[in-house]
Amino acid sequence: MVLWQNHPVFLDYRIGALLVHDWLSVVIVPWVFLHISWKLLKKRFGDRTAVKFTGKYMSRREFLTFTAGAVQFFMFGFLLKWLRPFLTEEETVQMLNRRRGYFRIFKVTSEIPKFEETGWKLTVDGLVETPRQFSFSDLKHMEWRKIVRDFHCVTGWSVIGAEWNGIPFPQFVELVKPKAEGIFVKMYSSDKLYTETYTLNQLMNQDVLLVFHLDGKPLTPSQGAPCRLFHPGMYGYKSIKWVERIEFVNTRELGYWEAAERYDLDGYIETG
């Protein structure tokens, strides 16, 4: 219910709710599998299963108890890691990272776009005075900004305290000088399918970044390498990955998820 009720009042409870949801899935799915297995064995061999232990056939209760015990045995080592006094400093950091939530990778095509630094360009054009193409080297030499902000997905999960490092969007505005009629922005992904749109005013904040590094490391291909947008005030679907073109336009279209699933066009994370 917490994940389904996508309301800001539940943001602080999402990671806990998602953890409960995941563990229930881990427990329920094997339990259903065990019951189905038992039914199949019973159908094949009658009231006695073909599973023997200590020279005799196992009852249904013994079969489930034995299997549950085996699963607990294999999970025992994993569960010990939750006891922090036994962890090394590095393991403690990793555990804290898990408890803050983790990124779940979504894409709308079957393949993740490939990035090669040589020859890659970011195009910024449309209704601007000075259209530009930026190489990866050009972007590395621009002024970067580092912020620490939470990431919230509209589907219910969050990552708390992620570190984002990249170029504030207003820098691009200064360089290309949008025309008076260029009051909207459309961004294109390298997957050739995903797009997102914004009003120019929504992007004119120094915390709205074209991100290259996440948590101190360059973006991985699945995270949107070489660059992605991050808007701290909007849900994750507005933070488009694999950005390859930024176009200034005079009319606003629907983005991918707005058209496909009727997501909210602005995607704001409401705070009240």
N, C-alpha and C positions, 0 to 999 in steps of 0.2 A: 504494500500500500504506500509506503514511503517513496519507493522508486516510481510508482505510477503517478502519485500526486506531485507533478512537477511544479513545485511552488517554492519560492525562496525561503520560506520558513523551515523547510526540510533540508536545506543545504548542509547544515552541520551534522545531520544524521545519515547522510547518504552513504558514506564509506562504511559505517557500521551496518547499515541495512544491506548494502551490497555484499559485505562479508558473510552475513547470515544467509543471504540468498545463495551465494556460491557454495557454502558448506552444506546447505540443505540439498543442493544439486548433487554434490559429491556423495552424500549419504543416500539420497533417495534413488538415484539412477542405479548404483550397484545393488541396492536392496531389491528393486524391481527386476534387475537382471537375474539375481539369485532365485527369486520366486519363479520367474519364467523358466529358468534352467531346471528347477525342481519339477515343475509341471511337465516339462518335456521328458525328463527322465522317468517320471511316474507313468506318463502315457506310453512310453516305450517298454518299460519293464514291469509295469503293474504297480502293486503296492510296495514292492521292494525296489530300491534303486540299484544301479550298477556300481554305486560308490561304496567301497568296502574300507573299513578301518578297524585295525586290531582283529581281523578275522571274521567280522560280522558286518551285516548290512547296517547302514546308518538310518536312523529315523529322520523325519523332516526337521525336527527341532535340533537334533545333533548335527545335521548337515549345515544348517544356518549358523548354529553356534560355532562350529569348527571354522567355517569360512570367515565369520566376523572376527574370530580370534586371530586368524591368519592376517587379515587386513590390519588389525590393531598392531600386530607385531611389526609389520613393515612400516607402519606410520609412527612407531614409537620414537625412532631416531629423529624424524622430522619434528615431532612435537617437543622434543627436548630443546630445540632451537628457540622455542618461545621463552625458555628460562634464561634470561639475560645474563645472570652471573657466570654462565658457562660459555658465553660468546666472547670472541676476540673483538677488538675495537672495530676492525673492518666489518665483521659480521654484524655488530651492533648497528653500524651505519646502514648496512643493507636492510636490516630488519625495520629500522625506523622509516626507511624509504618505502618499504612494503606497507607499513601502517598508515602512511600518508596517502595511499592510493597509487594506482599505476595506470599508465596510458593503455587503452584498448584500441587497437588499430582498426580503423574503418576505411574502406575505399569503395569506389563505385565501379571500378573496372577490375578485371581478373588479374592484371599485372600492376606492379608498382613501377612508376616511371623511373627510367635509368638516368643518372646524372654523370656527365663527364665535364670536368672543369674547362678543358680546352674546347673552345667553340660555343660554350653555353652563353646565352644572352638573356637579359631581362629587358623586355620592351615596355616602354611607358609612352603612350601616344594617345590619339584621339583628339579631343577639342582642347589642344594645348598650343602655346606659342612656340615651344621648343621640344619637339619629340626627341626622345633619347633611347639609345640602346646601351645597357650597362653590361660589361663583362663581369665575371666573378671577381677578377682582380680590382676592377673599379669599385665594386661594392665593398670589398675588404678595406679599401682606403677611405671610405666615408666615415663620418662620426657615428659610432655605435653607442647604444644605451643599454644598461643592464637593469632589469626590474625583477622583483620576486612577487608573483601573483598566483592566485589559485586558478585552476582550469576546471570548468564545469561543463559536462556533456549534457545535452538535453535529454538523453536516455536515462540519466540518473546517477552516473558515477562521476567522481571528482578526483583531482590530484591537488593536494594542498601544498602550497609553498614551492611551486616550480620556479626555477630561475630561467628567465628569458633574456637573450642578448641579441640585439640586432639594430636596425636602422629605423628611427622614428619616421613614420609616414610623412609628416610635414616637410622633411628634407626633400622628398621627391617633388612635392608641390612647389617648393621654392625653385627647384631646378628646371621644371618643365613649364611652369607658369600657365595654369589652366585659363582658358578663355572664360568670359563672363557666363556663357551658356553651359559650360562644362561643370555642372553642379552635382553630378552623380559619378560614381566610380564603379567600373565592372572589372573583376579580376578573373583570370583564366588559369586553369591548372594544366600542367604538362600531360595529364592523362587524356586531354582533348575532350573531356566531358563535363567535369565539375566546373561550375562558375559560381561567383557570388557577387552581389551588388550592395552598394552603400550610398548614402548621401555623403558628399564631400565633408560636411560638417562633422559627421560621425567619426571621421578618420583624423581630424585635426587636433589630435592630442598626443603629447610626447610619449605617452605610454602605449600607444598603438604602434606596434613594431612589425617590420618585416624581419622575421627572426631567422638567424643562422645557427645559433648555439642554444642548446637546451641543457640545463643543469651543468654548465661548464664544458660541454662537449658538442662538437658539430652535429647537426641533425643527421640521423640515420635515414636511409632511403624510406623506411616505413613511417618515419616521423615527418616527412615532407622535404627532404634534402633536394636542392641546396637551401631553399628558403620557403617559409610559410608566413602567413599573416598571424598575428596574435592580437586580439582585441579583448582586454581584460574585463570589459563590461558586457560582453556578449557570450552566448553559449558557443560551444566548440564548433558547431557546424558553420559558423560565420568566419572561423579562423582557417581559411582555405589553405591547403597544403600544395606543394610543388608549383608555386606561383611562377609563371613564365611571362605573363603579360598583364599590364595595368592600363586600362583604357578609361579616359575621361569622356563622359557622354552627357547628352541633354535630356534623356528619358531613362527611367529606371525600370529594368526588367526583373523578373523573378530569378532567384538563384536556383541551383539544382534541387535542393531539398524543399524549397518553397513550391516549386513546380511539381515535384514528384510526390510529396507527402503533405503539402499545405502547411509547412512550417511557417512560423511568424517571419515576416520579411525583415524585421529589425533584429530579432533574436536577443533582446536585452535580458540580462539577469536582473530582475526587479529586486529591489532592496527593502521594499516596504509594502 
